[in-house]
């Protein structure tokens, strides 16, 4: 895998940082994707970040390390947190897409949306980190 671009940044795991995180990622991804794909990356990122903030650091302060790696074929987005071990792939469930949003209980769609927006999702635990990697195929036109 020949790297074209790689950058890491650490953010405080607070909802107030969600928008700055999204901007940071979008500023680095825009030259590799058309708008439609950028929106999918943004939605998947938002869901991943909110889940980390709400679940990994419920009542404590913490950090999220984000790494963007671009190679000839893929855009890799990796999130590292020091929350309790949690594999989001283990709670992936089928979603009844015919069911109205009003009839759904809150929550449960985030992981589904992540899988819908990116091509591959990987999780590993390397103590003390949860490591979630989202991968999106690059558009050959970019």
N, C-alpha and C positions, 0 to 999 in steps of 0.2 A: 504494500500500500504506500504509494507516494503521496506524502502530505503536500498540500498546496497552501494550507493556512491552519494555524493552531493558536488558540488564545484561551486563557483561563482568567476567571475573576471570582472573588469571594464576596458574597452579599450577606448582610444580616437577614435572618429568616423572619421577616415581618411583612405583613400585607402592604404596608406603605411602600415597600420596595418592589412590589409586583410590576408596576408600570416602568420604573427604571430598568428592571431586568429585561422586560419585553423589548424596550427600546434598544438596549445594548445588544441583544440577540439579533433583532431585525436589522440594525446597522451593519452587522457582519454577514447576514444571510442574503440581503437584497440582491447582491450581484450574482448570486448562484441560482436564483429561482424567479419565476414569474409571480405576479401578485397573488394568484389563486393558491399557489404552494406556500407562499409566505404566510398567508392567513391560516393555513392548516398548521404550519410550524408554530405560529403564535398561539393558536388554540391549544395544541398539545402541550406547549410550554406552560401556559397559564394553568392548565389542569394539574400538571406535575408540581409546579411551584406551590399552588394553593394546598395540594395534598400534603406536601412536605411541611409547610408552615402549620397547617391545622393538626396534623397527626404526629409528625416526628417531634415537634417542639411544642406540644400542647400548652404547657404552662411555664415553659422555660425559654430562655434565650438561646439562640443557636445560629449557626452559619450554614449557608448553602454555597458549595463550590460548583461553579459551572464551567465546563470546558466545551469549546467549539473546535471541532476538527473537520477539515474539508480535504477530501482526496478527489481523484479524478471522477469517481462514480458516486460518491455519497457525501452527505452532510451528517455528521455525528454530533449529537448534543448530549452531554453527560452531566448528571446532577449527583453530587455527593453530599450526604448529610450524616450527622452523628446521632440520629434518633434511634429508637429501639428497632430491632430487626423487623423489617416489613417487606415482603415480596408482593408487589402489586399484581404480578402475574398469577399469584395463587388465588386472588379474589375476583379474577376476571370471570364475568358471567354473561350469559346471553341476555340481550335486551330486546324486549318486545317493542319493536319500532312502530307498531300500529297503535300502541297505547298513548293516549293524550297526556301531555305534560301535566295538566291539571290533576290527572288521576294517579300520578306517580308520587311516591314519597320522596322527600328531598334526599339528594345524594345518590351515589351509585352509577352515575353516568360518566364521571370523569375518566375512569380507566377505559371505558368503552370508547369515549371520544378520542383519547390518546391513540388507541389502536386504529381508529378510523382515519386519523390524520397523518400517520407516519407509516413507513413500510416495515419497520422492525422495532421491537421493544425488547430490551434485555435488562435483566436485574442480576446483580451479584451482591453478596455480603462479604466485605473484606474488613473485618473488625478494625476499627470501630465504625466503619462506614456502610451505609446503604448506597449502592451505586446503580443508578438508573440511566440507561443509554437509549436514546431515541435516534433512529436512523432514517433518513429520507434520501431516496435516490435523486441524484442531480439531474436536472433537465439538460440534455446534451446541447441545447441551443444556447446555454449560458456558460 
